[in-house]
Amino acid sequence: MIASSKPKGLQAIRSMSGLVTETSHPHRKFLKLAILAMEQARRGKEKISAKNRIETIDARLAEIEAESKDLLQVCKASEVNQRSDAPASQKMASSARQVKGEFRLKY
């Protein structure tokens, strides 16, 4: 007669997965080194790009500062010219407007 045996499950299957060590696959270390070298090169390019962006931003900020100083000097010079050229009646009217404290815009 044939003896009945239980069917084997997934746990009963023998495998070699636990026997593999890192020393048996040295190519993995070389692949890891290659990946690290590529990442280092990519980060270096990113760093250079960021430095270039910072330099262009700093240059633009310096241009803005210089242009604003020039405009302020022009405004101050024109203000001084207007004050010295204006008759006394206009000076009094402008001071009366300042005392009034209202500001209206016409659209």
C-alpha positions as CSV (number, residue, x, y, z in Angstrom):
1,M,0.0,0.0,0.0
2,I,0.9,3.6,-0.5
3,A,1.4,5.6,2.6
4,S,-0.2,9.0,2.5
5,S,2.1,11.9,3.0
6,K,1.2,15.5,3.7
7,P,1.9,18.0,0.9
8,K,4.9,20.1,1.6
9,G,4.5,23.9,2.0
10,L,6.6,26.9,1.1
11,Q,8.6,26.6,4.4
12,A,9.7,23.1,3.5
13,I,11.5,24.2,0.3
14,R,15.2,24.4,0.8
15,S,17.1,27.4,-0.5
16,M,20.7,28.7,-0.6
17,S,19.7,32.3,0.3
18,G,21.1,32.2,3.9
19,L,24.4,30.8,2.7
20,V,25.4,33.8,0.5
21,T,27.8,36.3,2.1
22,E,29.2,39.7,1.1
23,T,32.6,38.1,0.4
24,S,31.1,35.9,-2.2
25,H,29.9,39.0,-4.2
26,P,32.8,41.5,-4.4
27,H,31.3,43.1,-7.5
28,R,28.6,44.6,-5.3
29,K,31.3,46.7,-3.6
30,F,32.6,48.0,-6.9
31,L,29.1,48.8,-8.0
32,K,28.6,50.7,-4.8
33,L,31.8,52.6,-5.4
34,A,30.7,53.5,-8.9
35,I,27.3,54.8,-7.7
36,L,29.0,56.9,-5.0
37,A,31.4,58.4,-7.6
38,M,28.5,59.3,-9.9
39,E,26.6,60.9,-7.0
40,Q,29.8,62.9,-6.1
41,A,30.1,64.2,-9.6
42,R,26.5,65.2,-9.8
43,R,26.6,67.0,-6.5
44,G,29.7,68.8,-7.7
45,K,27.9,70.1,-10.7
46,E,24.9,71.2,-8.5
47,K,27.3,73.1,-6.3
48,I,28.9,74.9,-9.2
49,S,25.5,75.8,-10.6
50,A,24.4,77.1,-7.2
51,K,27.5,79.3,-6.9
52,N,26.9,80.7,-10.4
53,R,23.3,81.6,-9.5
54,I,24.4,83.3,-6.3
55,E,27.0,85.3,-8.2
56,T,24.4,86.5,-10.7
57,I,21.9,87.4,-7.9
58,D,24.6,89.3,-6.0
59,A,25.6,91.2,-9.2
60,R,21.9,92.1,-9.8
61,L,21.5,93.3,-6.2
62,A,24.5,95.5,-6.6
63,E,23.1,97.0,-9.8
64,I,19.8,97.7,-8.1
65,E,21.5,99.4,-5.2
66,A,23.6,101.6,-7.5
67,E,20.5,102.5,-9.6
68,S,18.4,103.3,-6.5
69,K,21.2,105.6,-5.2
70,D,21.3,107.4,-8.5
71,L,17.6,107.9,-8.5
72,L,17.6,109.2,-4.9
73,Q,20.3,111.7,-5.8
74,V,18.3,112.9,-8.8
75,C,15.1,113.2,-6.7
76,K,17.0,115.1,-4.0
77,A,18.5,117.5,-6.5
78,S,15.2,118.2,-8.2
79,E,13.5,118.7,-4.8
80,V,16.1,121.3,-3.9
81,N,15.7,123.0,-7.2
82,Q,11.9,123.1,-6.8
83,R,12.1,124.6,-3.3
84,S,14.5,127.3,-4.3
85,D,12.6,128.2,-7.5
86,A,9.1,128.2,-5.9
87,P,7.6,131.6,-4.9
88,A,6.6,132.2,-1.2
89,S,2.9,131.7,-2.0
90,Q,3.4,128.2,-3.3
91,K,5.6,127.3,-0.3
92,M,2.8,128.4,2.0
93,A,0.2,126.5,0.0
94,S,2.3,123.3,0.2
95,S,2.8,123.7,3.9
96,A,-1.0,124.2,4.4
97,R,-1.7,121.0,2.5
98,Q,0.6,119.1,4.8
99,V,-1.1,120.5,7.9
100,K,-4.5,119.5,6.5
101,G,-3.7,115.8,6.8
102,E,-6.0,114.6,4.0
103,F,-4.9,112.6,1.0
104,R,-7.3,112.0,-1.9
105,L,-6.7,110.2,-5.1
106,K,-8.7,110.9,-8.2
107,Y,-9.4,108.0,-10.5
